[in-house]
Amino acid sequence: MLRHTYATSLYRAGVDLKTAQYLLGHSDIRMTAEIYTHIAENDVANSADKISDYFGSIINVGVY
């Protein structure tokens, strides 16, 4: 259970999946992504907000 909590906490802290795989000692990134990292609805909503903010910033700057 602690490893699942650690993996999920890494995800929520913004640690990329490849780094989380290394920190957890998994040889296969699918183990990290599909078994240990648990994503909640709130995580999806936060990601959608980040994507929206990103595209809003590049449109306002005129870079596309």
mmCIF file of the N, C-alpha and C atoms, coordinates in Angstrom:
data_MODEL
# 
_entry.id   MODEL 
# 
loop_
_atom_site.group_PDB 
_atom_site.id 
_atom_site.type_symbol 
_atom_site.label_atom_id 
_atom_site.label_alt_id 
_atom_site.label_comp_id 
_atom_site.label_asym_id 
_atom_site.label_entity_id 
_atom_site.label_seq_id 
_atom_site.pdbx_PDB_ins_code 
_atom_site.Cartn_x 
_atom_site.Cartn_y 
_atom_site.Cartn_z 
_atom_site.occupancy 
_atom_site.B_iso_or_equiv 
_atom_site.pdbx_formal_charge 
_atom_site.auth_seq_id 
_atom_site.auth_comp_id 
_atom_site.auth_asym_id 
_atom_site.auth_atom_id 
_atom_site.pdbx_PDB_model_num 
ATOM 1   N N  . MET A 1 1  ? 0.822   -1.187 0.000   1.00 0.00 ? 1  MET A N  1 
ATOM 2   C CA . MET A 1 1  ? 0.000   0.000  0.000   1.00 0.00 ? 1  MET A CA 1 
ATOM 3   C C  . MET A 1 1  ? 0.873   1.261  0.000   1.00 0.00 ? 1  MET A C  1 
ATOM 4   N N  . LEU A 1 2  ? 1.981   1.227  0.718   1.00 0.00 ? 2  LEU A N  1 
ATOM 5   C CA . LEU A 1 2  ? 2.876   2.382  0.780   1.00 0.00 ? 2  LEU A CA 1 
ATOM 6   C C  . LEU A 1 2  ? 3.450   2.704  -0.601  1.00 0.00 ? 2  LEU A C  1 
ATOM 7   N N  . ARG A 1 3  ? 3.783   1.682  -1.378  1.00 0.00 ? 3  ARG A N  1 
ATOM 8   C CA . ARG A 1 3  ? 4.336   1.911  -2.722  1.00 0.00 ? 3  ARG A CA 1 
ATOM 9   C C  . ARG A 1 3  ? 3.283   2.562  -3.636  1.00 0.00 ? 3  ARG A C  1 
ATOM 10  N N  . HIS A 1 4  ? 2.033   2.167  -3.499  1.00 0.00 ? 4  HIS A N  1 
ATOM 11  C CA . HIS A 1 4  ? 0.961   2.766  -4.287  1.00 0.00 ? 4  HIS A CA 1 
ATOM 12  C C  . HIS A 1 4  ? 0.795   4.249  -3.899  1.00 0.00 ? 4  HIS A C  1 
ATOM 13  N N  . THR A 1 5  ? 0.821   4.529  -2.612  1.00 0.00 ? 5  THR A N  1 
ATOM 14  C CA . THR A 1 5  ? 0.702   5.895  -2.122  1.00 0.00 ? 5  THR A CA 1 
ATOM 15  C C  . THR A 1 5  ? 1.873   6.734  -2.613  1.00 0.00 ? 5  THR A C  1 
ATOM 16  N N  . TYR A 1 6  ? 3.073   6.175  -2.569  1.00 0.00 ? 6  TYR A N  1 
ATOM 17  C CA . TYR A 1 6  ? 4.277   6.875  -3.036  1.00 0.00 ? 6  TYR A CA 1 
ATOM 18  C C  . TYR A 1 6  ? 4.167   7.193  -4.524  1.00 0.00 ? 6  TYR A C  1 
ATOM 19  N N  . ALA A 1 7  ? 3.787   6.222  -5.328  1.00 0.00 ? 7  ALA A N  1 
ATOM 20  C CA . ALA A 1 7  ? 3.651   6.424  -6.774  1.00 0.00 ? 7  ALA A CA 1 
ATOM 21  C C  . ALA A 1 7  ? 2.602   7.485  -7.084  1.00 0.00 ? 7  ALA A C  1 
ATOM 22  N N  . THR A 1 8  ? 1.477   7.418  -6.411  1.00 0.00 ? 8  THR A N  1 
ATOM 23  C CA . THR A 1 8  ? 0.410   8.386  -6.641  1.00 0.00 ? 8  THR A CA 1 
ATOM 24  C C  . THR A 1 8  ? 0.840   9.782  -6.176  1.00 0.00 ? 8  THR A C  1 
ATOM 25  N N  . SER A 1 9  ? 1.556   9.859  -5.071  1.00 0.00 ? 9  SER A N  1 
ATOM 26  C CA . SER A 1 9  ? 2.052   11.147 -4.581  1.00 0.00 ? 9  SER A CA 1 
ATOM 27  C C  . SER A 1 9  ? 3.061   11.750 -5.548  1.00 0.00 ? 9  SER A C  1 
ATOM 28  N N  . LEU A 1 10 ? 3.915   10.921 -6.129  1.00 0.00 ? 10 LEU A N  1 
ATOM 29  C CA . LEU A 1 10 ? 4.858   11.415 -7.136  1.00 0.00 ? 10 LEU A CA 1 
ATOM 30  C C  . LEU A 1 10 ? 4.096   12.019 -8.311  1.00 0.00 ? 10 LEU A C  1 
ATOM 31  N N  . TYR A 1 11 ? 3.063   11.321 -8.774  1.00 0.00 ? 11 TYR A N  1 
ATOM 32  C CA . TYR A 1 11 ? 2.249   11.821 -9.883  1.00 0.00 ? 11 TYR A CA 1 
ATOM 33  C C  . TYR A 1 11 ? 1.626   13.169 -9.541  1.00 0.00 ? 11 TYR A C  1 
ATOM 34  N N  . ARG A 1 12 ? 1.024   13.259 -8.379  1.00 0.00 ? 12 ARG A N  1 
ATOM 35  C CA . ARG A 1 12 ? 0.339   14.495 -7.975  1.00 0.00 ? 12 ARG A CA 1 
ATOM 36  C C  . ARG A 1 12 ? 1.323   15.641 -7.737  1.00 0.00 ? 12 ARG A C  1 
ATOM 37  N N  . ALA A 1 13 ? 2.573   15.306 -7.428  1.00 0.00 ? 13 ALA A N  1 
ATOM 38  C CA . ALA A 1 13 ? 3.602   16.334 -7.240  1.00 0.00 ? 13 ALA A CA 1 
ATOM 39  C C  . ALA A 1 13 ? 4.182   16.798 -8.574  1.00 0.00 ? 13 ALA A C  1 
ATOM 40  N N  . GLY A 1 14 ? 3.778   16.147 -9.662  1.00 0.00 ? 14 GLY A N  1 
ATOM 41  C CA . GLY A 1 14 ? 4.250   16.559 -10.978 1.00 0.00 ? 14 GLY A CA 1 
ATOM 42  C C  . GLY A 1 14 ? 5.496   15.843 -11.461 1.00 0.00 ? 14 GLY A C  1 
ATOM 43  N N  . VAL A 1 15 ? 5.885   14.787 -10.763 1.00 0.00 ? 15 VAL A N  1 
ATOM 44  C CA . VAL A 1 15 ? 7.052   14.010 -11.192 1.00 0.00 ? 15 VAL A CA 1 
ATOM 45  C C  . VAL A 1 15 ? 6.668   13.212 -12.432 1.00 0.00 ? 15 VAL A C  1 
ATOM 46  N N  . ASP A 1 16 ? 7.506   13.291 -13.469 1.00 0.00 ? 16 ASP A N  1 
ATOM 47  C CA . ASP A 1 16 ? 7.174   12.579 -14.698 1.00 0.00 ? 16 ASP A CA 1 
ATOM 48  C C  . ASP A 1 16 ? 7.234   11.066 -14.491 1.00 0.00 ? 16 ASP A C  1 
ATOM 49  N N  . LEU A 1 17 ? 6.515   10.359 -15.326 1.00 0.00 ? 17 LEU A N  1 
ATOM 50  C CA . LEU A 1 17 ? 6.345   8.910  -15.172 1.00 0.00 ? 17 LEU A CA 1 
ATOM 51  C C  . LEU A 1 17 ? 7.663   8.157  -15.263 1.00 0.00 ? 17 LEU A C  1 
ATOM 52  N N  . LYS A 1 18 ? 8.548   8.570  -16.128 1.00 0.00 ? 18 LYS A N  1 
ATOM 53  C CA . LYS A 1 18 ? 9.840   7.893  -16.287 1.00 0.00 ? 18 LYS A CA 1 
ATOM 54  C C  . LYS A 1 18 ? 10.674  8.016  -15.012 1.00 0.00 ? 18 LYS A C  1 
ATOM 55  N N  . THR A 1 19 ? 10.654  9.176  -14.393 1.00 0.00 ? 19 THR A N  1 
ATOM 56  C CA . THR A 1 19 ? 11.376  9.369  -13.134 1.00 0.00 ? 19 THR A CA 1 
ATOM 57  C C  . THR A 1 19 ? 10.738  8.540  -12.020 1.00 0.00 ? 19 THR A C  1 
ATOM 58  N N  . ALA A 1 20 ? 9.409   8.517  -11.971 1.00 0.00 ? 20 ALA A N  1 
ATOM 59  C CA . ALA A 1 20 ? 8.719   7.699  -10.973 1.00 0.00 ? 20 ALA A CA 1 
ATOM 60  C C  . ALA A 1 20 ? 9.074   6.230  -11.150 1.00 0.00 ? 20 ALA A C  1 
ATOM 61  N N  . GLN A 1 21 ? 9.136   5.777  -12.404 1.00 0.00 ? 21 GLN A N  1 
ATOM 62  C CA . GLN A 1 21 ? 9.524   4.390  -12.681 1.00 0.00 ? 21 GLN A CA 1 
ATOM 63  C C  . GLN A 1 21 ? 10.898  4.099  -12.077 1.00 0.00 ? 21 GLN A C  1 
ATOM 64  N N  . TYR A 1 22 ? 11.832  4.998  -12.282 1.00 0.00 ? 22 TYR A N  1 
ATOM 65  C CA . TYR A 1 22 ? 13.190  4.832  -11.755 1.00 0.00 ? 22 TYR A CA 1 
ATOM 66  C C  . TYR A 1 22 ? 13.183  4.803  -10.226 1.00 0.00 ? 22 TYR A C  1 
ATOM 67  N N  . LEU A 1 23 ? 12.467  5.759  -9.623  1.00 0.00 ? 23 LEU A N  1 
ATOM 68  C CA . LEU A 1 23 ? 12.433  5.843  -8.158  1.00 0.00 ? 23 LEU A CA 1 
ATOM 69  C C  . LEU A 1 23 ? 11.784  4.612  -7.526  1.00 0.00 ? 23 LEU A C  1 
ATOM 70  N N  . LEU A 1 24 ? 10.808  4.035  -8.205  1.00 0.00 ? 24 LEU A N  1 
ATOM 71  C CA . LEU A 1 24 ? 10.133  2.846  -7.685  1.00 0.00 ? 24 LEU A CA 1 
ATOM 72  C C  . LEU A 1 24 ? 10.880  1.553  -8.017  1.00 0.00 ? 24 LEU A C  1 
ATOM 73  N N  . GLY A 1 25 ? 11.854  1.648  -8.920  1.00 0.00 ? 25 GLY A N  1 
ATOM 74  C CA . GLY A 1 25 ? 12.639  0.471  -9.272  1.00 0.00 ? 25 GLY A CA 1 
ATOM 75  C C  . GLY A 1 25 ? 11.940  -0.482 -10.227 1.00 0.00 ? 25 GLY A C  1 
ATOM 76  N N  . HIS A 1 26 ? 10.984  0.021  -11.003 1.00 0.00 ? 26 HIS A N  1 
ATOM 77  C CA . HIS A 1 26 ? 10.266  -0.832 -11.950 1.00 0.00 ? 26 HIS A CA 1 
ATOM 78  C C  . HIS A 1 26 ? 11.042  -0.946 -13.263 1.00 0.00 ? 26 HIS A C  1 
ATOM 79  N N  . SER A 1 27 ? 11.139  -2.144 -13.798 1.00 0.00 ? 27 SER A N  1 
ATOM 80  C CA . SER A 1 27 ? 11.807  -2.327 -15.083 1.00 0.00 ? 27 SER A CA 1 
ATOM 81  C C  . SER A 1 27 ? 10.873  -1.998 -16.237 1.00 0.00 ? 27 SER A C  1 
ATOM 82  N N  . ASP A 1 28 ? 9.576   -2.049 -16.011 1.00 0.00 ? 28 ASP A N  1 
ATOM 83  C CA . ASP A 1 28 ? 8.587   -1.790 -17.043 1.00 0.00 ? 28 ASP A CA 1 
ATOM 84  C C  . ASP A 1 28 ? 7.728   -0.601 -16.624 1.00 0.00 ? 28 ASP A C  1 
ATOM 85  N N  . ILE A 1 29 ? 7.694   0.433  -17.444 1.00 0.00 ? 29 ILE A N  1 
ATOM 86  C CA . ILE A 1 29 ? 6.947   1.645  -17.103 1.00 0.00 ? 29 ILE A CA 1 
ATOM 87  C C  . ILE A 1 29 ? 5.451   1.383  -16.972 1.00 0.00 ? 29 ILE A C  1 
ATOM 88  N N  . ARG A 1 30 ? 4.974   0.327  -17.628 1.00 0.00 ? 30 ARG A N  1 
ATOM 89  C CA . ARG A 1 30 ? 3.550   -0.016 -17.502 1.00 0.00 ? 30 ARG A CA 1 
ATOM 90  C C  . ARG A 1 30 ? 3.201   -0.409 -16.067 1.00 0.00 ? 30 ARG A C  1 
ATOM 91  N N  . MET A 1 31 ? 4.135   -1.013 -15.364 1.00 0.00 ? 31 MET A N  1 
ATOM 92  C CA . MET A 1 31 ? 3.915   -1.373 -13.958 1.00 0.00 ? 31 MET A CA 1 
ATOM 93  C C  . MET A 1 31 ? 3.660   -0.104 -13.147 1.00 0.00 ? 31 MET A C  1 
ATOM 94  N N  . THR A 1 32 ? 4.470   0.907  -13.387 1.00 0.00 ? 32 THR A N  1 
ATOM 95  C CA . THR A 1 32 ? 4.317   2.181  -12.678 1.00 0.00 ? 32 THR A CA 1 
ATOM 96  C C  . THR A 1 32 ? 2.991   2.837  -13.030 1.00 0.00 ? 32 THR A C  1 
ATOM 97  N N  . ALA A 1 33 ? 2.674   2.886  -14.314 1.00 0.00 ? 33 ALA A N  1 
ATOM 98  C CA . ALA A 1 33 ? 1.502   3.623  -14.789 1.00 0.00 ? 33 ALA A CA 1 
ATOM 99  C C  . ALA A 1 33 ? 0.187   2.919  -14.501 1.00 0.00 ? 33 ALA A C  1 
ATOM 100 N N  . GLU A 1 34 ? 0.155   1.624  -14.728 1.00 0.00 ? 34 GLU A N  1 
ATOM 101 C CA . GLU A 1 34 ? -1.123  0.911  -14.682 1.00 0.00 ? 34 GLU A CA 1 
ATOM 102 C C  . GLU A 1 34 ? -1.456  0.274  -13.343 1.00 0.00 ? 34 GLU A C  1 
ATOM 103 N N  . ILE A 1 35 ? -0.444  -0.012 -12.549 1.00 0.00 ? 35 ILE A N  1 
ATOM 104 C CA . ILE A 1 35 ? -0.704  -0.729 -11.294 1.00 0.00 ? 35 ILE A CA 1 
ATOM 105 C C  . ILE A 1 35 ? -0.489  0.157  -10.069 1.00 0.00 ? 35 ILE A C  1 
ATOM 106 N N  . TYR A 1 36 ? 0.573   0.950  -10.061 1.00 0.00 ? 36 TYR A N  1 
ATOM 107 C CA . TYR A 1 36 ? 0.926   1.689  -8.855  1.00 0.00 ? 36 TYR A CA 1 
ATOM 108 C C  . TYR A 1 36 ? 0.386   3.106  -8.790  1.00 0.00 ? 36 TYR A C  1 
ATOM 109 N N  . THR A 1 37 ? 0.204   3.765  -9.920  1.00 0.00 ? 37 THR A N  1 
ATOM 110 C CA . THR A 1 37 ? -0.255  5.144  -9.909  1.00 0.00 ? 37 THR A CA 1 
ATOM 111 C C  . THR A 1 37 ? -1.772  5.181  -10.057 1.00 0.00 ? 37 THR A C  1 
ATOM 112 N N  . HIS A 1 38 ? -2.445  5.755  -9.081  1.00 0.00 ? 38 HIS A N  1 
ATOM 113 C CA . HIS A 1 38 ? -3.902  5.821  -9.073  1.00 0.00 ? 38 HIS A CA 1 
ATOM 114 C C  . HIS A 1 38 ? -4.343  7.254  -9.345  1.00 0.00 ? 38 HIS A C  1 
ATOM 115 N N  . ILE A 1 39 ? -5.161  7.425  -10.363 1.00 0.00 ? 39 ILE A N  1 
ATOM 116 C CA . ILE A 1 39 ? -5.597  8.747  -10.781 1.00 0.00 ? 39 ILE A CA 1 
ATOM 117 C C  . ILE A 1 39 ? -7.071  8.921  -10.438 1.00 0.00 ? 39 ILE A C  1 
ATOM 118 N N  . ALA A 1 40 ? -7.371  10.026 -9.782  1.00 0.00 ? 40 ALA A N  1 
ATOM 119 C CA . ALA A 1 40 ? -8.745  10.331 -9.376  1.00 0.00 ? 40 ALA A CA 1 
ATOM 120 C C  . ALA A 1 40 ? -9.346  11.364 -10.328 1.00 0.00 ? 40 ALA A C  1 
ATOM 121 N N  . GLU A 1 41 ? -10.656 11.559 -10.240 1.00 0.00 ? 41 GLU A N  1 
ATOM 122 C CA . GLU A 1 41 ? -11.336 12.550 -11.081 1.00 0.00 ? 41 GLU A CA 1 
ATOM 123 C C  . GLU A 1 41 ? -10.729 13.935 -10.903 1.00 0.00 ? 41 GLU A C  1 
ATOM 124 N N  . ASN A 1 42 ? -10.356 14.259 -9.683  1.00 0.00 ? 42 ASN A N  1 
ATOM 125 C CA . ASN A 1 42 ? -9.746  15.554 -9.406  1.00 0.00 ? 42 ASN A CA 1 
ATOM 126 C C  . ASN A 1 42 ? -8.430  15.724 -10.169 1.00 0.00 ? 42 ASN A C  1 
ATOM 127 N N  . ASP A 1 43 ? -7.665  14.636 -10.317 1.00 0.00 ? 43 ASP A N  1 
ATOM 128 C CA . ASP A 1 43 ? -6.410  14.687 -11.068 1.00 0.00 ? 43 ASP A CA 1 
ATOM 129 C C  . ASP A 1 43 ? -6.677  15.021 -12.531 1.00 0.00 ? 43 ASP A C  1 
ATOM 130 N N  . VAL A 1 44 ? -7.715  14.431 -13.084 1.00 0.00 ? 44 VAL A N  1 
ATOM 131 C CA . VAL A 1 44 ? -8.085  14.683 -14.480 1.00 0.00 ? 44 VAL A CA 1 
ATOM 132 C C  . VAL A 1 44 ? -8.514  16.140 -14.645 1.00 0.00 ? 44 VAL A C  1 
ATOM 133 N N  . ALA A 1 45 ? -9.298  16.636 -13.724 1.00 0.00 ? 45 ALA A N  1 
ATOM 134 C CA . ALA A 1 45 ? -9.754  18.029 -13.786 1.00 0.00 ? 45 ALA A CA 1 
ATOM 135 C C  . ALA A 1 45 ? -8.569  18.988 -13.690 1.00 0.00 ? 45 ALA A C  1 
ATOM 136 N N  . ASN A 1 46 ? -7.626  18.698 -12.809 1.00 0.00 ? 46 ASN A N  1 
ATOM 137 C CA . ASN A 1 46 ? -6.436  19.543 -12.674 1.00 0.00 ? 46 ASN A CA 1 
ATOM 138 C C  . ASN A 1 46 ? -5.611  19.535 -13.955 1.00 0.00 ? 46 ASN A C  1 
ATOM 139 N N  . SER A 1 47 ? -5.507  18.378 -14.593 1.00 0.00 ? 47 SER A N  1 
ATOM 140 C CA . SER A 1 47 ? -4.768  18.291 -15.853 1.00 0.00 ? 47 SER A CA 1 
ATOM 141 C C  . SER A 1 47 ? -5.466  19.088 -16.944 1.00 0.00 ? 47 SER A C  1 
ATOM 142 N N  . ALA A 1 48 ? -6.775  19.012 -16.988 1.00 0.00 ? 48 ALA A N  1 
ATOM 143 C CA . ALA A 1 48 ? -7.533  19.779 -17.976 1.00 0.00 ? 48 ALA A CA 1 
ATOM 144 C C  . ALA A 1 48 ? -7.319  21.278 -17.761 1.00 0.00 ? 48 ALA A C  1 
ATOM 145 N N  . ASP A 1 49 ? -7.286  21.710 -16.512 1.00 0.00 ? 49 ASP A N  1 
ATOM 146 C CA . ASP A 1 49 ? -7.033  23.125 -16.203 1.00 0.00 ? 49 ASP A CA 1 
ATOM 147 C C  . ASP A 1 49 ? -5.635  23.541 -16.669 1.00 0.00 ? 49 ASP A C  1 
ATOM 148 N N  . LYS A 1 50 ? -4.643  22.692 -16.448 1.00 0.00 ? 50 LYS A N  1 
ATOM 149 C CA . LYS A 1 50 ? -3.275  22.996 -16.875 1.00 0.00 ? 50 LYS A CA 1 
ATOM 150 C C  . LYS A 1 50 ? -3.184  23.123 -18.391 1.00 0.00 ? 50 LYS A C  1 
ATOM 151 N N  . ILE A 1 51 ? -3.851  22.226 -19.102 1.00 0.00 ? 51 ILE A N  1 
ATOM 152 C CA . ILE A 1 51 ? -3.842  22.274 -20.560 1.00 0.00 ? 51 ILE A CA 1 
ATOM 153 C C  . ILE A 1 51 ? -4.515  23.563 -21.045 1.00 0.00 ? 51 ILE A C  1 
ATOM 154 N N  . SER A 1 52 ? -5.640  23.892 -20.441 1.00 0.00 ? 52 SER A N  1 
ATOM 155 C CA . SER A 1 52 ? -6.351  25.113 -20.801 1.00 0.00 ? 52 SER A CA 1 
ATOM 156 C C  . SER A 1 52 ? -5.495  26.348 -20.532 1.00 0.00 ? 52 SER A C  1 
ATOM 157 N N  . ASP A 1 53 ? -4.839  26.388 -19.378 1.00 0.00 ? 53 ASP A N  1 
ATOM 158 C CA . ASP A 1 53 ? -3.967  27.516 -19.040 1.00 0.00 ? 53 ASP A CA 1 
ATOM 159 C C  . ASP A 1 53 ? -2.809  27.629 -20.031 1.00 0.00 ? 53 ASP A C  1 
ATOM 160 N N  . TYR A 1 54 ? -2.235  26.487 -20.399 1.00 0.00 ? 54 TYR A N  1 
ATOM 161 C CA . TYR A 1 54 ? -1.114  26.481 -21.339 1.00 0.00 ? 54 TYR A CA 1 
ATOM 162 C C  . TYR A 1 54 ? -1.533  27.060 -22.688 1.00 0.00 ? 54 TYR A C  1 
ATOM 163 N N  . PHE A 1 55 ? -2.626  26.562 -23.242 1.00 0.00 ? 55 PHE A N  1 
ATOM 164 C CA . PHE A 1 55 ? -3.069  27.055 -24.540 1.00 0.00 ? 55 PHE A CA 1 
ATOM 165 C C  . PHE A 1 55 ? -3.516  28.511 -24.463 1.00 0.00 ? 55 PHE A C  1 
ATOM 166 N N  . GLY A 1 56 ? -4.102  28.887 -23.343 1.00 0.00 ? 56 GLY A N  1 
ATOM 167 C CA . GLY A 1 56 ? -4.471  30.287 -23.168 1.00 0.00 ? 56 GLY A CA 1 
ATOM 168 C C  . GLY A 1 56 ? -3.259  31.196 -23.159 1.00 0.00 ? 56 GLY A C  1 
ATOM 169 N N  . SER A 1 57 ? -2.167  30.739 -22.558 1.00 0.00 ? 57 SER A N  1 
ATOM 170 C CA . SER A 1 57 ? -0.957  31.563 -22.488 1.00 0.00 ? 57 SER A CA 1 
ATOM 171 C C  . SER A 1 57 ? -0.281  31.700 -23.847 1.00 0.00 ? 57 SER A C  1 
ATOM 172 N N  . ILE A 1 58 ? -0.282  30.648 -24.666 1.00 0.00 ? 58 ILE A N  1 
ATOM 173 C CA . ILE A 1 58 ? 0.389   30.768 -25.957 1.00 0.00 ? 58 ILE A CA 1 
ATOM 174 C C  . ILE A 1 58 ? -0.462  31.550 -26.961 1.00 0.00 ? 58 ILE A C  1 
ATOM 175 N N  . ILE A 1 59 ? -1.770  31.519 -26.786 1.00 0.00 ? 59 ILE A N  1 
ATOM 176 C CA . ILE A 1 59 ? -2.639  32.303 -27.674 1.00 0.00 ? 59 ILE A CA 1 
ATOM 177 C C  . ILE A 1 59 ? -2.505  33.786 -27.328 1.00 0.00 ? 59 ILE A C  1 
ATOM 178 N N  . ASN A 1 60 ? -2.416  34.095 -26.027 1.00 0.00 ? 60 ASN A N  1 
ATOM 179 C CA . ASN A 1 60 ? -2.284  35.499 -25.607 1.00 0.00 ? 60 ASN A CA 1 
ATOM 180 C C  . ASN A 1 60 ? -0.953  36.104 -26.006 1.00 0.00 ? 60 ASN A C  1 
ATOM 181 N N  . VAL A 1 61 ? 0.078   35.285 -26.112 1.00 0.00 ? 61 VAL A N  1 
ATOM 182 C CA . VAL A 1 61 ? 1.396   35.767 -26.490 1.00 0.00 ? 61 VAL A CA 1 
ATOM 183 C C  . VAL A 1 61 ? 1.513   35.852 -28.007 1.00 0.00 ? 61 VAL A C  1 
ATOM 184 N N  . GLY A 1 62 ? 0.684   35.106 -28.704 1.00 0.00 ? 62 GLY A N  1 
ATOM 185 C CA . GLY A 1 62 ? 0.724   35.104 -30.157 1.00 0.00 ? 62 GLY A CA 1 
ATOM 186 C C  . GLY A 1 62 ? 1.657   34.046 -30.725 1.00 0.00 ? 62 GLY A C  1 
ATOM 187 N N  . VAL A 1 63 ? 2.020   33.075 -29.897 1.00 0.00 ? 63 VAL A N  1 
ATOM 188 C CA . VAL A 1 63 ? 2.880   31.983 -30.353 1.00 0.00 ? 63 VAL A CA 1 
ATOM 189 C C  . VAL A 1 63 ? 1.998   30.770 -30.587 1.00 0.00 ? 63 VAL A C  1 
ATOM 190 N N  . TYR A 1 64 ? 1.960   30.259 -31.814 1.00 0.00 ? 64 TYR A N  1 
ATOM 191 C CA . TYR A 1 64 ? 1.184   29.062 -32.112 1.00 0.00 ? 64 TYR A CA 1 
ATOM 192 C C  . TYR A 1 64 ? 1.764   28.298 -33.237 1.00 0.00 ? 64 TYR A C  1 
# 
